[in-house]
């Protein structure tokens, strides 16, 4: 009788547990979900933990790689548009200078990066607030060295015959920063390669750098530039470095696509000038994500 009583007790207990356990577990899970939802709502209302791109999380930067024949790349970063765009400019691009005109390279060697930016703003209608950064090849290599080698292919920039003449192939190869600069500098000296393809090769290198190193850039690149600030010619301010870091972080978190190209135009070998045309204007509009129907005048205000 006593044994039968315990048996009935355990049977009733297990039956009760079998019924209550799923109910209690479901209640706990539901309560946890509701708590998380309330926490998220509170965070959203406070506006602190949930970061969103701001209007200032963007930058247009003219990068000048110094040398006897310097190279030029426009960089456009916009967190709100999730844009990371690169536009390589031929050094032979014709720009206003003094009472006449000069190539972009001559403008740089004669008057420096600030004057280059001013001249380009007249030709390409760059947005107000565009910054400039001039950097020596050795300093650029020093900054890039910690990021490691780059895998680059020049098959889309140079013809098979040009690559063969240069002792290269169209295959993807690993390049260290120093040899890469020497290769690009050699292209600038080669009069048999048109300026647009020289610029396209430079665009291919910068494209590879941003695609392959984007996750590391938010923390490393602004600090690297600050560390060599004494050897730079730039109008970047302390606030600009902060904006650069924040914008790169947004772009890295969103896995922003990298878009790169070389500025198209008309090459006149006899005069030595590369001049803009309708294709050039369309390329600048695409660079700033401006619809062609919006007109070139809006490209200055859209970013």
C-alpha positions in Angstrom: 0.0 0.0 0.0 2.9 2.3 0.9 4.8 1.3 -2.2 1.8 1.9 -4.4 1.3 5.3 -2.9 4.9 6.4 -3.9 4.3 5.0 -7.3 1.2 7.1 -7.8 3.1 10.1 -6.6 6.0 9.8 -9.0 3.6 9.1 -11.9 1.6 12.3 -11.1 4.8 14.3 -10.8 6.3 13.2 -14.1 3.0 13.8 -15.8 2.9 17.3 -14.4 6.5 18.1 -15.5 5.8 16.8 -19.0 3.0 19.3 -19.3 4.6 22.3 -17.6 8.1 22.1 -19.0 7.2 23.1 -22.6 4.9 25.9 -21.3 7.6 27.3 -19.0 10.3 27.0 -21.7 8.1 28.8 -24.2 7.3 31.5 -21.7 11.0 32.0 -21.0 11.9 32.2 -24.7 9.0 34.6 -25.4 10.0 36.8 -22.4 13.6 36.9 -23.6 12.5 37.8 -27.1 10.3 40.6 -25.8 13.1 41.9 -23.6 15.5 42.1 -26.5 12.8 43.9 -28.6 12.3 46.4 -25.7 16.1 46.9 -25.4 16.4 47.5 -29.2 13.5 49.9 -29.1 15.1 51.8 -26.2 18.4 51.9 -28.1 16.7 53.2 -31.2 15.0 55.9 -29.2 18.2 57.0 -27.5 20.0 57.1 -30.8 23.3 56.2 -29.3 24.2 52.6 -30.0 22.7 52.4 -33.6 25.0 54.3 -35.9 23.7 55.6 -39.2 25.7 57.4 -41.9 25.6 61.2 -41.6 25.8 63.8 -44.4 29.5 64.5 -43.5 30.5 60.8 -43.9 31.9 61.3 -47.3 35.0 62.7 -49.0 36.4 63.5 -52.4 40.2 63.4 -52.4 42.7 64.1 -55.2 45.8 61.9 -54.5 49.0 62.9 -56.3 51.9 60.5 -56.3 54.9 62.7 -56.7 57.7 62.1 -59.2 59.1 63.6 -62.4 55.9 62.5 -64.0 53.4 62.3 -61.1 50.3 60.1 -61.1 46.8 61.2 -60.1 43.8 59.4 -58.7 40.5 60.9 -57.6 38.9 59.0 -54.6 35.2 59.4 -53.7 33.9 57.9 -50.5 30.3 58.2 -49.5 28.8 56.1 -46.7 25.2 57.0 -47.4 25.5 55.9 -51.0 27.7 52.9 -50.1 30.1 54.2 -52.7 33.9 53.7 -53.0 34.8 55.1 -56.4 38.2 55.6 -58.0 39.0 57.7 -61.1 42.6 57.7 -62.5 43.5 60.8 -64.4 46.1 60.9 -67.2 49.0 63.1 -66.3 48.8 64.7 -69.8 45.3 66.0 -69.1 45.0 69.6 -70.3 44.2 72.1 -67.5 44.2 75.9 -67.4 47.5 77.3 -66.1 48.6 80.9 -66.1 47.4 82.7 -69.2 47.2 79.4 -71.2 47.1 75.7 -70.5 49.5 73.0 -69.3 49.4 69.3 -68.6 48.3 68.2 -65.1 51.9 66.9 -64.6 53.4 70.2 -65.5 50.9 72.0 -63.3 51.9 69.8 -60.4 55.7 70.2 -60.9 55.4 74.0 -61.3 52.9 74.9 -58.7 52.1 71.9 -56.5 48.9 69.9 -55.6 46.8 72.8 -54.5 47.1 74.4 -57.9 46.3 71.1 -59.5 43.1 70.8 -57.6 42.1 74.3 -58.5 42.7 73.6 -62.2 40.9 70.3 -62.1 37.9 71.9 -60.3 37.6 74.2 -63.3 37.8 71.4 -65.9 35.9 68.6 -64.1 33.6 70.7 -61.8 34.7 68.9 -58.7 32.6 69.5 -55.6 33.4 72.2 -53.1 35.4 70.7 -50.2 37.5 68.4 -52.4 40.8 67.8 -50.6 44.2 67.1 -52.0 47.0 64.7 -50.8 50.4 64.6 -52.4 52.7 61.8 -51.3 56.2 60.7 -52.3 56.6 57.2 -53.7 58.8 56.0 -50.8 56.3 57.3 -48.3 53.4 55.6 -50.2 55.4 52.3 -50.1 56.0 52.8 -46.4 52.3 53.2 -45.8 51.3 50.2 -47.9 54.0 47.8 -46.7 52.1 46.6 -43.6 49.1 45.7 -45.7 51.1 43.1 -47.6 51.3 42.3 -51.3 48.6 42.9 -53.8 47.2 40.5 -56.4 46.9 42.6 -59.6 46.1 41.8 -63.2 46.7 44.4 -66.0 44.9 42.5 -68.7 42.0 44.9 -68.6 44.2 48.0 -68.7 46.9 47.1 -71.3 46.9 45.2 -74.5 48.5 41.8 -74.8 51.2 43.4 -77.1 51.9 46.1 -74.5 52.2 43.6 -71.7 54.6 41.5 -73.7 56.7 44.5 -74.5 56.9 45.3 -70.8 57.8 41.7 -70.0 54.5 41.1 -68.3 51.4 38.9 -68.8 47.7 39.3 -68.2 47.8 36.8 -65.4 47.1 37.8 -61.8 50.4 38.4 -60.0 51.5 39.2 -56.5 53.2 42.6 -56.3 55.0 44.4 -53.4 54.4 48.2 -53.1 57.9 49.2 -54.3 57.9 47.2 -57.6 54.4 48.3 -58.3 55.3 51.9 -58.2 58.4 51.3 -60.4 56.1 49.6 -62.9 53.6 52.4 -63.0 56.4 55.0 -63.2 57.9 53.1 -66.1 54.5 53.3 -67.9 54.5 57.1 -67.5 57.8 57.2 -69.3 56.7 54.9 -72.1 55.6 57.1 -75.0 54.1 54.1 -76.9 51.4 53.5 -74.4 48.5 56.0 -74.6 47.7 58.1 -71.5 44.3 56.5 -71.0 45.8 53.1 -70.7 48.6 54.3 -68.4 45.8 55.7 -66.2 43.9 52.5 -66.5 46.9 50.5 -65.1 47.1 52.9 -62.2 43.3 52.4 -61.6 43.8 48.6 -61.6 46.4 48.9 -58.8 44.2 51.2 -56.6 41.2 49.0 -57.3 43.1 45.9 -56.1 44.2 47.8 -52.9 40.8 48.9 -51.8 39.1 45.6 -52.7 41.6 43.4 -51.0 42.4 45.6 -47.9 39.1 47.3 -47.2 38.5 45.6 -43.9 41.8 46.8 -42.6 41.6 50.3 -43.8 39.3 52.0 -41.3 41.7 51.5 -38.4 45.0 51.5 -40.2 44.9 54.0 -43.1 44.1 57.2 -41.2 46.7 56.4 -38.5 49.3 55.6 -41.2 48.7 59.0 -42.8 48.9 60.8 -39.5 52.2 59.0 -38.8 53.8 60.4 -41.9 52.0 63.8 -41.9 55.3 65.7 -41.8 56.2 64.4 -45.3 52.8 65.0 -46.9 51.5 68.0 -48.9 47.8 68.0 -48.0 45.0 70.2 -46.8 43.5 67.3 -44.7 42.6 68.4 -41.2 42.3 66.5 -38.0 38.6 66.4 -38.5 39.1 65.1 -42.1 41.1 62.1 -40.8 38.2 61.3 -38.4 35.7 61.5 -41.2 37.9 59.3 -43.4 38.1 56.7 -40.7 34.4 56.7 -40.0 33.4 56.7 -43.6 35.8 53.7 -44.4 34.3 51.9 -41.4 30.8 52.2 -42.8 31.9 51.1 -46.2 33.8 48.1 -44.9 30.8 47.0 -42.7 28.6 47.2 -45.8 31.1 45.5 -48.0 30.9 48.4 -50.4 31.7 47.6 -54.0 34.8 49.3 -55.5 34.2 51.0 -58.8 37.3 52.2 -60.7 38.1 53.6 -64.2 40.4 55.9 -66.1 39.1 59.2 -67.3 38.3 58.9 -71.0 39.2 61.7 -73.4 41.0 62.8 -76.6 44.7 62.2 -76.9 46.6 64.5 -79.3 50.1 63.0 -79.5 51.5 66.0 -81.5 50.5 68.6 -79.0 51.0 66.3 -76.0 47.6 67.2 -74.5 44.8 64.9 -73.4 41.5 66.8 -73.5 38.1 66.1 -72.1 35.0 65.4 -74.2 31.4 64.2 -73.6 32.7 60.8 -72.5 34.9 62.5 -69.9 31.9 64.4 -68.5 29.8 61.2 -68.4 32.6 59.4 -66.5 32.7 62.2 -63.9 28.9 61.9 -63.5 29.2 58.2 -63.0 32.1 58.7 -60.5 29.8 60.8 -58.3 26.8 58.6 -59.0 25.0 61.4 -60.7 22.4 60.6 -63.4 23.5 61.9 -66.8 20.0 63.6 -67.1 20.7 65.6 -64.0 23.4 67.6 -65.8 27.0 68.1 -65.1 26.2 71.2 -63.0 24.7 69.0 -60.3 27.8 66.9 -59.9 29.3 69.7 -57.9 26.5 69.7 -55.3 25.3 66.1 -55.3 28.1 64.7 -53.1 
